[in-house]
Amino acid sequence: MATQCGFKLAMPIENKIKRMEKQTPGEVSVQREPRRFFAAGGVLAITVVRPVGHHKATGAESADKQQLPAESNRIVYLKERSLNMLKKDLILRNPLRFMQKDPQNSLLPVGGFGAVLARAGVGKTALLVQISLNSLLEGWNVLHISLEDPVDKVNLWYTEVFNHIARQYNVKPANELWDTLLPRRFIMTFRVEGFSVPKLDERLTDLIEQNIFTPHVIIIDGLPFDQTVRPPLVELKELTQKRGCHAWFTVRTHRHEMADPKGIPTQMAGLMDLFDVILYLQPQDKDIHIRALKGQENVGEQTGLILDPATMLITETS
């Protein structure tokens, strides 16, 4: 027979284990679980094994319970129920923290805009998915809007990037962690020609009023940044301010197009005032460097971060 329950640490782990062993001498052996992320403040996972041979039956117990074979065990599982410590650990390991002016806040303010610029296939979506996953770990709801890919392809991006992160940081309860993040993510798709801010606002109203989903972060992947993009961006800025969220965009650049003297690609001409953070992915040798065009102290310089071409994960330059 097994029972599951959980308790918060009110004292050091060893003290709690010793107290349990002392209270039931000769009857309880405590199998200590790996404590990789059961640091102070976490939830302890202990397996307590009580052999039936040591169990003192009472008169109220039935005969069949008293006659169970001695080799049988009654196991009580005190299972870890919260993954908060693991989430905090992954947030602290995320190289994106070096770009945050205030570690307690997002890269963007409420109503703020961020953009990731790069040529096709360089890693715009991979970078935004990592920004999204970091937001999910921090407890924010993320609405991912794709104007190019179907839902299953967007979801594949998330699962592949998450699995790379789980392997890189040796996350053991990866499936459990993933299950806690999914309810905070909502994927929405539009055709490019069918996308408009009023349509998005209508969908958001339906989701929010029915208590289905309220986003804190909006990611828009695939919006064409051409000569007609400023009016819808102004509308989106008003929408994010009204909804109390911020938004990230992918912006496709082209090899043959020349940047202005400050290194700003033509796609952002006349739009700089709308954006708080602009990141540019610049292939260089075998690496993909992340360069800040706006929103960082050293504008125009490399951030000290790269995308690993093998995994497309953000890493620090060596």
Contacts in CASP RR format, 6 or more apart in sequence:
PFRMAT RR
TARGET T0000
AUTHOR 0000-0000-0000
METHOD contacts of the structure
MODEL  1
MATQCGFKLAMPIENKIKRMEKQTPGEVSVQREPRRFFAAGGVLAITVVR
PVGHHKATGAESADKQQLPAESNRIVYLKERSLNMLKKDLILRNPLRFMQ
KDPQNSLLPVGGFGAVLARAGVGKTALLVQISLNSLLEGWNVLHISLEDP
VDKVNLWYTEVFNHIARQYNVKPANELWDTLLPRRFIMTFRVEGFSVPKL
DERLTDLIEQNIFTPHVIIIDGLPFDQTVRPPLVELKELTQKRGCHAWFT
VRTHRHEMADPKGIPTQMAGLMDLFDVILYLQPQDKDIHIRALKGQENVG
EQTGLILDPATMLITETS
1 74 0 8 1.000
1 75 0 8 1.000
2 75 0 8 1.000
2 76 0 8 1.000
2 77 0 8 1.000
3 76 0 8 1.000
3 77 0 8 1.000
4 77 0 8 1.000
4 78 0 8 1.000
4 79 0 8 1.000
5 76 0 8 1.000
5 77 0 8 1.000
5 78 0 8 1.000
5 79 0 8 1.000
6 43 0 8 1.000
6 44 0 8 1.000
6 78 0 8 1.000
6 79 0 8 1.000
6 80 0 8 1.000
6 81 0 8 1.000
7 43 0 8 1.000
7 44 0 8 1.000
7 78 0 8 1.000
8 41 0 8 1.000
8 42 0 8 1.000
8 43 0 8 1.000
9 16 0 8 1.000
9 40 0 8 1.000
9 41 0 8 1.000
9 42 0 8 1.000
9 43 0 8 1.000
9 44 0 8 1.000
10 16 0 8 1.000
13 35 0 8 1.000
13 38 0 8 1.000
13 44 0 8 1.000
16 44 0 8 1.000
17 30 0 8 1.000
17 32 0 8 1.000
17 46 0 8 1.000
20 28 0 8 1.000
20 30 0 8 1.000
20 46 0 8 1.000
20 48 0 8 1.000
21 28 0 8 1.000
21 30 0 8 1.000
24 50 0 8 1.000
26 54 0 8 1.000
27 50 0 8 1.000
27 51 0 8 1.000
27 54 0 8 1.000
27 55 0 8 1.000
28 48 0 8 1.000
28 49 0 8 1.000
28 50 0 8 1.000
29 48 0 8 1.000
29 49 0 8 1.000
30 46 0 8 1.000
30 47 0 8 1.000
30 48 0 8 1.000
31 46 0 8 1.000
31 47 0 8 1.000
31 48 0 8 1.000
31 49 0 8 1.000
32 46 0 8 1.000
33 45 0 8 1.000
33 46 0 8 1.000
33 47 0 8 1.000
33 80 0 8 1.000
34 172 0 8 1.000
36 172 0 8 1.000
37 83 0 8 1.000
37 85 0 8 1.000
37 86 0 8 1.000
37 89 0 8 1.000
38 44 0 8 1.000
38 45 0 8 1.000
38 80 0 8 1.000
38 85 0 8 1.000
39 85 0 8 1.000
41 85 0 8 1.000
42 80 0 8 1.000
42 82 0 8 1.000
42 84 0 8 1.000
42 85 0 8 1.000
43 80 0 8 1.000
43 81 0 8 1.000
43 82 0 8 1.000
44 78 0 8 1.000
44 80 0 8 1.000
45 78 0 8 1.000
45 79 0 8 1.000
45 80 0 8 1.000
46 78 0 8 1.000
47 75 0 8 1.000
47 76 0 8 1.000
47 77 0 8 1.000
47 78 0 8 1.000
48 75 0 8 1.000
48 76 0 8 1.000
48 77 0 8 1.000
48 78 0 8 1.000
49 73 0 8 1.000
49 75 0 8 1.000
50 73 0 8 1.000
50 74 0 8 1.000
50 75 0 8 1.000
50 76 0 8 1.000
51 70 0 8 1.000
51 72 0 8 1.000
51 73 0 8 1.000
51 74 0 8 1.000
52 68 0 8 1.000
52 69 0 8 1.000
52 70 0 8 1.000
52 72 0 8 1.000
52 73 0 8 1.000
52 74 0 8 1.000
53 70 0 8 1.000
55 74 0 8 1.000
57 65 0 8 1.000
57 66 0 8 1.000
83 173 0 8 1.000
83 176 0 8 1.000
83 177 0 8 1.000
83 180 0 8 1.000
86 171 0 8 1.000
86 173 0 8 1.000
86 177 0 8 1.000
87 137 0 8 1.000
87 138 0 8 1.000
87 139 0 8 1.000
87 177 0 8 1.000
89 169 0 8 1.000
90 137 0 8 1.000
90 165 0 8 1.000
90 169 0 8 1.000
90 171 0 8 1.000
91 97 0 8 1.000
91 134 0 8 1.000
91 137 0 8 1.000
91 138 0 8 1.000
93 169 0 8 1.000
94 130 0 8 1.000
94 134 0 8 1.000
94 137 0 8 1.000
94 314 0 8 1.000
95 305 0 8 1.000
95 314 0 8 1.000
95 315 0 8 1.000
95 316 0 8 1.000
96 107 0 8 1.000
96 130 0 8 1.000
96 131 0 8 1.000
96 134 0 8 1.000
96 305 0 8 1.000
96 314 0 8 1.000
97 103 0 8 1.000
98 303 0 8 1.000
98 304 0 8 1.000
98 305 0 8 1.000
98 316 0 8 1.000
99 107 0 8 1.000
99 292 0 8 1.000
99 296 0 8 1.000
99 303 0 8 1.000
99 305 0 8 1.000
100 106 0 8 1.000
100 107 0 8 1.000
106 135 0 8 1.000
106 138 0 8 1.000
106 140 0 8 1.000
106 217 0 8 1.000
106 246 0 8 1.000
107 114 0 8 1.000
107 131 0 8 1.000
107 277 0 8 1.000
108 114 0 8 1.000
108 246 0 8 1.000
108 247 0 8 1.000
108 248 0 8 1.000
108 276 0 8 1.000
108 277 0 8 1.000
109 246 0 8 1.000
109 276 0 8 1.000
110 240 0 8 1.000
110 241 0 8 1.000
110 244 0 8 1.000
110 245 0 8 1.000
110 246 0 8 1.000
111 237 0 8 1.000
111 240 0 8 1.000
111 241 0 8 1.000
111 244 0 8 1.000
111 245 0 8 1.000
111 246 0 8 1.000
111 247 0 8 1.000
112 237 0 8 1.000
112 240 0 8 1.000
112 246 0 8 1.000
112 247 0 8 1.000
112 275 0 8 1.000
112 276 0 8 1.000
113 233 0 8 1.000
113 236 0 8 1.000
113 237 0 8 1.000
113 240 0 8 1.000
113 246 0 8 1.000
113 247 0 8 1.000
113 248 0 8 1.000
113 249 0 8 1.000
113 274 0 8 1.000
113 275 0 8 1.000
113 276 0 8 1.000
113 277 0 8 1.000
114 246 0 8 1.000
114 247 0 8 1.000
114 248 0 8 1.000
114 249 0 8 1.000
114 275 0 8 1.000
114 276 0 8 1.000
114 277 0 8 1.000
114 278 0 8 1.000
114 279 0 8 1.000
115 248 0 8 1.000
115 249 0 8 1.000
115 250 0 8 1.000
115 251 0 8 1.000
115 268 0 8 1.000
115 275 0 8 1.000
115 277 0 8 1.000
115 278 0 8 1.000
115 279 0 8 1.000
116 124 0 8 1.000
116 127 0 8 1.000
116 128 0 8 1.000
116 248 0 8 1.000
116 249 0 8 1.000
116 250 0 8 1.000
116 251 0 8 1.000
116 279 0 8 1.000
116 281 0 8 1.000
117 124 0 8 1.000
117 251 0 8 1.000
117 252 0 8 1.000
117 253 0 8 1.000
117 265 0 8 1.000
117 267 0 8 1.000
117 268 0 8 1.000
117 278 0 8 1.000
117 279 0 8 1.000
117 280 0 8 1.000
117 281 0 8 1.000
117 293 0 8 1.000
118 124 0 8 1.000
118 250 0 8 1.000
118 251 0 8 1.000
118 252 0 8 1.000
118 253 0 8 1.000
118 280 0 8 1.000
118 281 0 8 1.000
118 282 0 8 1.000
119 252 0 8 1.000
119 253 0 8 1.000
119 254 0 8 1.000
119 255 0 8 1.000
119 283 0 8 1.000
120 252 0 8 1.000
122 281 0 8 1.000
122 283 0 8 1.000
122 288 0 8 1.000
123 281 0 8 1.000
123 288 0 8 1.000
123 307 0 8 1.000
123 312 0 8 1.000
124 221 0 8 1.000
124 250 0 8 1.000
124 251 0 8 1.000
124 252 0 8 1.000
124 281 0 8 1.000
125 157 0 8 1.000
125 221 0 8 1.000
125 250 0 8 1.000
126 157 0 8 1.000
126 161 0 8 1.000
126 307 0 8 1.000
126 312 0 8 1.000
126 313 0 8 1.000
127 279 0 8 1.000
127 281 0 8 1.000
127 290 0 8 1.000
127 307 0 8 1.000
127 312 0 8 1.000
127 314 0 8 1.000
128 219 0 8 1.000
128 221 0 8 1.000
128 248 0 8 1.000
128 250 0 8 1.000
129 157 0 8 1.000
129 158 0 8 1.000
129 161 0 8 1.000
130 161 0 8 1.000
130 165 0 8 1.000
130 313 0 8 1.000
130 314 0 8 1.000
131 219 0 8 1.000
131 248 0 8 1.000
132 142 0 8 1.000
132 144 0 8 1.000
132 158 0 8 1.000
132 185 0 8 1.000
132 217 0 8 1.000
132 219 0 8 1.000
132 248 0 8 1.000
133 158 0 8 1.000
133 161 0 8 1.000
133 162 0 8 1.000
133 165 0 8 1.000
133 181 0 8 1.000
135 142 0 8 1.000
135 216 0 8 1.000
135 217 0 8 1.000
136 142 0 8 1.000
136 181 0 8 1.000
136 184 0 8 1.000
136 185 0 8 1.000
137 181 0 8 1.000
139 184 0 8 1.000
140 184 0 8 1.000
140 216 0 8 1.000
140 217 0 8 1.000
141 184 0 8 1.000
141 185 0 8 1.000
141 186 0 8 1.000
141 213 0 8 1.000
141 214 0 8 1.000
141 215 0 8 1.000
141 216 0 8 1.000
141 217 0 8 1.000
142 184 0 8 1.000
142 185 0 8 1.000
142 186 0 8 1.000
142 215 0 8 1.000
142 216 0 8 1.000
142 217 0 8 1.000
142 218 0 8 1.000
142 219 0 8 1.000
143 186 0 8 1.000
143 188 0 8 1.000
143 204 0 8 1.000
143 213 0 8 1.000
143 215 0 8 1.000
143 217 0 8 1.000
143 218 0 8 1.000
143 219 0 8 1.000
144 154 0 8 1.000
144 185 0 8 1.000
144 186 0 8 1.000
144 187 0 8 1.000
144 188 0 8 1.000
144 219 0 8 1.000
144 221 0 8 1.000
145 188 0 8 1.000
145 189 0 8 1.000
145 190 0 8 1.000
145 195 0 8 1.000
145 200 0 8 1.000
145 218 0 8 1.000
145 219 0 8 1.000
145 220 0 8 1.000
145 221 0 8 1.000
146 153 0 8 1.000
146 154 0 8 1.000
146 187 0 8 1.000
146 188 0 8 1.000
146 189 0 8 1.000
146 190 0 8 1.000
146 221 0 8 1.000
146 222 0 8 1.000
147 189 0 8 1.000
147 190 0 8 1.000
147 191 0 8 1.000
147 192 0 8 1.000
147 195 0 8 1.000
147 220 0 8 1.000
147 221 0 8 1.000
147 222 0 8 1.000
147 223 0 8 1.000
148 192 0 8 1.000
148 221 0 8 1.000
148 222 0 8 1.000
149 189 0 8 1.000
149 221 0 8 1.000
150 189 0 8 1.000
151 187 0 8 1.000
151 189 0 8 1.000
154 187 0 8 1.000
154 189 0 8 1.000
154 221 0 8 1.000
155 187 0 8 1.000
158 185 0 8 1.000
159 178 0 8 1.000
161 312 0 8 1.000
161 313 0 8 1.000
162 174 0 8 1.000
162 178 0 8 1.000
162 181 0 8 1.000
163 174 0 8 1.000
164 311 0 8 1.000
164 312 0 8 1.000
164 313 0 8 1.000
165 171 0 8 1.000
165 313 0 8 1.000
166 174 0 8 1.000
166 177 0 8 1.000
168 311 0 8 1.000
168 313 0 8 1.000
171 177 0 8 1.000
186 207 0 8 1.000
186 213 0 8 1.000
186 215 0 8 1.000
188 203 0 8 1.000
190 199 0 8 1.000
190 200 0 8 1.000
192 222 0 8 1.000
192 223 0 8 1.000
192 224 0 8 1.000
195 223 0 8 1.000
196 232 0 8 1.000
197 232 0 8 1.000
197 235 0 8 1.000
197 236 0 8 1.000
197 239 0 8 1.000
200 236 0 8 1.000
200 239 0 8 1.000
201 239 0 8 1.000
204 215 0 8 1.000
204 239 0 8 1.000
204 243 0 8 1.000
206 212 0 8 1.000
207 213 0 8 1.000
207 214 0 8 1.000
208 214 0 8 1.000
215 243 0 8 1.000
215 245 0 8 1.000
216 244 0 8 1.000
216 245 0 8 1.000
216 246 0 8 1.000
217 245 0 8 1.000
217 246 0 8 1.000
217 247 0 8 1.000
217 248 0 8 1.000
218 240 0 8 1.000
218 245 0 8 1.000
218 246 0 8 1.000
218 247 0 8 1.000
218 248 0 8 1.000
219 247 0 8 1.000
219 248 0 8 1.000
219 249 0 8 1.000
220 236 0 8 1.000
220 247 0 8 1.000
220 248 0 8 1.000
220 249 0 8 1.000
220 250 0 8 1.000
221 249 0 8 1.000
221 250 0 8 1.000
222 249 0 8 1.000
222 250 0 8 1.000
222 252 0 8 1.000
223 229 0 8 1.000
223 232 0 8 1.000
223 249 0 8 1.000
223 250 0 8 1.000
225 249 0 8 1.000
225 251 0 8 1.000
225 252 0 8 1.000
225 267 0 8 1.000
225 268 0 8 1.000
225 271 0 8 1.000
226 267 0 8 1.000
229 271 0 8 1.000
230 270 0 8 1.000
230 271 0 8 1.000
230 274 0 8 1.000
233 271 0 8 1.000
233 274 0 8 1.000
234 274 0 8 1.000
236 247 0 8 1.000
237 274 0 8 1.000
240 246 0 8 1.000
240 247 0 8 1.000
251 265 0 8 1.000
251 267 0 8 1.000
251 268 0 8 1.000
252 267 0 8 1.000
253 265 0 8 1.000
253 267 0 8 1.000
257 265 0 8 1.000
257 266 0 8 1.000
258 266 0 8 1.000
259 265 0 8 1.000
259 266 0 8 1.000
260 266 0 8 1.000
260 269 0 8 1.000
262 300 0 8 1.000
263 293 0 8 1.000
263 300 0 8 1.000
264 272 0 8 1.000
264 293 0 8 1.000
265 280 0 8 1.000
268 275 0 8 1.000
268 278 0 8 1.000
268 293 0 8 1.000
272 278 0 8 1.000
272 294 0 8 1.000
275 294 0 8 1.000
276 294 0 8 1.000
276 295 0 8 1.000
277 292 0 8 1.000
277 294 0 8 1.000
277 295 0 8 1.000
277 296 0 8 1.000
278 292 0 8 1.000
278 293 0 8 1.000
278 294 0 8 1.000
278 295 0 8 1.000
279 290 0 8 1.000
279 291 0 8 1.000
279 292 0 8 1.000
279 293 0 8 1.000
279 303 0 8 1.000
280 290 0 8 1.000
280 291 0 8 1.000
280 292 0 8 1.000
280 293 0 8 1.000
281 288 0 8 1.000
281 289 0 8 1.000
281 290 0 8 1.000
281 291 0 8 1.000
281 307 0 8 1.000
282 288 0 8 1.000
282 289 0 8 1.000
282 290 0 8 1.000
282 291 0 8 1.000
282 302 0 8 1.000
283 289 0 8 1.000
286 309 0 8 1.000
287 306 0 8 1.000
287 307 0 8 1.000
287 308 0 8 1.000
287 309 0 8 1.000
287 317 0 8 1.000
288 306 0 8 1.000
288 307 0 8 1.000
288 309 0 8 1.000
289 302 0 8 1.000
289 303 0 8 1.000
289 304 0 8 1.000
289 305 0 8 1.000
289 306 0 8 1.000
289 317 0 8 1.000
290 302 0 8 1.000
290 303 0 8 1.000
290 304 0 8 1.000
290 305 0 8 1.000
290 306 0 8 1.000
290 307 0 8 1.000
290 314 0 8 1.000
291 300 0 8 1.000
291 301 0 8 1.000
291 302 0 8 1.000
291 303 0 8 1.000
292 298 0 8 1.000
292 299 0 8 1.000
292 300 0 8 1.000
292 301 0 8 1.000
292 302 0 8 1.000
292 303 0 8 1.000
293 299 0 8 1.000
293 300 0 8 1.000
296 303 0 8 1.000
302 317 0 8 1.000
304 316 0 8 1.000
304 317 0 8 1.000
305 314 0 8 1.000
305 315 0 8 1.000
305 316 0 8 1.000
305 317 0 8 1.000
306 314 0 8 1.000
306 315 0 8 1.000
306 316 0 8 1.000
306 317 0 8 1.000
307 313 0 8 1.000
307 314 0 8 1.000
307 315 0 8 1.000
308 314 0 8 1.000
308 315 0 8 1.000
END
